[in-house]
């Protein structure tokens, strides 16, 4: 047991057990932390990242460094067919609950407007989005949907709404209590709230990359029990909830939970979630095994050629640069297809666009399991003959 730097976002207690320590190699100028402990609250059982980085830093990150800005590589838009289908299914789910098509709907963290477009296509005309990223807001407006730069921590210019949607947003929020206050203020008295977050109780069932859910952005790990504790303790009563599977990439299933809630009054004592911790510990063990397998593969390949190109600068790459033999490799270039990452410096090496490595002969290490096949396809389309180093078969 120790005392947390960040009190439990649900029950405000500060006594925790450390389950895992996570480190990252961050690009130069990155506003978030390069390390934190994943902890379990001893009072309510919630699992979260114990980081002292304030909410303002997260707001700045999503305003200036949002990976969702690029409509082609990011999620939350309409250009990825697998992601578009996710938005359509979520819109239908909301529509089956919110029968009034004239209801006003606000999507908080709307990214590139995909969910709002899907809602509009099934008859909801009064839809609106907010996002910290100016580029995401502009992408949403290009779909013919009104949006503004904003967040859970800034005043809203449009008053109250019949329905507020937070789809894969709350796991990114440092100050959950202030977020709940904002939601209550913006939600109409008879309105409904739709929340969807990753299902931490099923991380181990669908793990693809080691510690994929312990990243710089996901700092709250909800089970259905802990999500209900959060809502009830902040004057939001769940009415309908459940579990679902969504795509994280092509043919990559990912666990999620959802909940519809309304505003209520009165106090609530949280009920301890005793089930989440052992399931997270199972996930940690599975992740360590996968990381060990990757290290075995990397150490063998890098012993033959220590000079490599690293394709991908996402969450897994930032871990591998700390935790594996890649930390000792001579990296001649980082490559990333997302323009938001290009031009940055990681471990003293610049991140460049794919077309700039034409003529390089070094092996290409694909530092992603989630997007490994799509990167292979892109390399083949470019006609590159570099040897490939893969993290898994």
Secondary structure, 3 states (H helix, E strand, C coil): CEECCCCCCCCCCCEEEEEEEEECCCCCCCCCCCEEEEEEECCCCCEEEECCCCHHHHHHHHHHCCHHHCCCCCCCCCCCHHHHHHHHHHHHHHHHHCCCCCCCEEEECCCCCHHHHHHHHCCCCCEEEEECCHHHHHHHHHCCCCEEECCCCCCCCCCCEEEEEEECCHHHCCCHHHHHHHHHHHEEEEEEEEEEEECHHHHHHHCCCCCCCCCCCCCEECCHHHHHHHHHCCCEEEEEEEEEEEEEECCEEEEEEEEEEEECCCCCCCCCCCCHHHHHHHHHHHHHHHHHHHHHHHHHHHCCCCEEEEECCCHHHHHHHHHCHHHHCEEEEEECCCCCCCCCEECCEEEECHHHHCCCCCEEEECCCCCHHHHHHHHHHCCCCCCEECCCC
